[in-house]
Amino acid sequence: MEKRFCYFYIVRCQDASLYIGASHDVAKRIQRHNQGEGALWIKQHGLATIVYQEKYSSYLEAHKRELQVKKWSRKKKENLIRGLKP
């Protein structure tokens, strides 16, 4: 059986706001978001573009990272996106 990875991701909406999530297929998830399915946040803030992602061996690990980063300041999130040490 093939190992199914999960990803923690950050997207930037049209209004420059950030949305953070976790998914097994980020591209498909963002496509669904942009079609109006899923998170109300993206419906309210405009189309989303993937700006950052990390690969994990399980959804639980990716979700833990999601919860951690959601608590961070905007500056710290932007530094992560830029590849700077948070």
C-alpha positions as CSV (number, residue, x, y, z in Angstrom):
1,M,0.0,0.0,0.0
2,E,1.3,3.4,-1.0
3,K,2.2,5.9,1.8
4,R,-0.2,8.9,1.7
5,F,1.5,12.1,2.9
6,C,-0.2,15.1,4.2
7,Y,0.7,18.8,3.9
8,F,0.5,21.8,6.1
9,Y,-0.1,24.9,3.9
10,I,-0.4,28.6,3.8
11,V,-2.3,30.5,1.1
12,R,-2.5,34.2,0.4
13,C,-6.0,35.5,-0.6
14,Q,-6.6,38.4,-3.0
15,D,-6.9,40.8,-0.1
16,A,-3.4,39.7,1.1
17,S,-4.8,37.8,4.1
18,L,-3.4,34.4,5.0
19,Y,-5.3,31.2,5.4
20,I,-3.7,28.1,7.0
21,G,-4.7,24.5,6.6
22,A,-3.8,20.9,6.2
23,S,-4.7,18.5,3.4
24,H,-3.5,15.3,1.6
25,D,-3.8,17.1,-1.8
26,V,-3.1,20.9,-1.4
27,A,-3.6,21.8,-5.1
28,K,-7.0,20.1,-5.2
29,R,-8.0,21.6,-1.8
30,I,-7.1,25.1,-3.0
31,Q,-9.0,24.5,-6.3
32,R,-12.1,23.6,-4.2
33,H,-11.6,26.6,-2.0
34,N,-11.4,28.9,-5.0
35,Q,-14.6,27.3,-6.4
36,G,-16.4,28.4,-3.2
37,E,-16.4,25.0,-1.5
38,G,-14.9,24.7,2.0
39,A,-13.7,27.5,4.1
40,L,-15.9,30.6,4.4
41,W,-12.7,32.6,5.0
42,I,-11.6,32.3,1.4
43,K,-15.1,33.1,0.1
44,Q,-14.9,36.3,2.0
45,H,-11.3,37.2,1.2
46,G,-10.9,36.3,-2.4
47,L,-9.1,33.7,-4.5
48,A,-6.3,31.8,-2.8
49,T,-2.7,31.2,-4.0
50,I,-0.4,28.6,-2.3
51,V,2.6,30.4,-0.8
52,Y,4.0,27.8,1.5
53,Q,3.7,24.1,2.3
54,E,5.4,21.4,4.4
55,K,5.1,17.7,4.0
56,Y,4.2,15.3,6.9
57,S,3.8,11.6,7.2
58,S,0.3,11.9,8.7
59,Y,-2.6,14.2,8.9
60,L,-2.2,14.5,12.7
61,E,1.3,15.9,12.3
62,A,0.2,18.4,9.6
63,H,-2.8,19.4,11.7
64,K,-0.6,20.0,14.8
65,R,1.7,22.2,12.7
66,E,-1.4,24.1,11.4
67,L,-2.6,24.8,15.0
68,Q,0.9,25.9,16.0
69,V,1.3,28.4,13.1
70,K,-2.2,29.8,13.5
71,K,-1.1,31.1,16.9
72,W,1.8,33.0,15.4
73,S,1.9,36.7,14.6
74,R,1.6,37.9,11.0
75,K,5.2,38.8,10.9
76,K,6.3,35.4,12.0
77,K,4.1,33.7,9.4
78,E,5.5,36.0,6.7
79,N,9.0,35.1,7.7
80,L,8.2,31.4,7.4
81,I,6.8,32.0,3.9
82,R,10.0,33.9,3.0
83,G,12.2,31.0,4.3
84,L,13.5,33.0,7.2
85,K,14.0,31.2,10.6
86,P,10.8,32.0,12.7
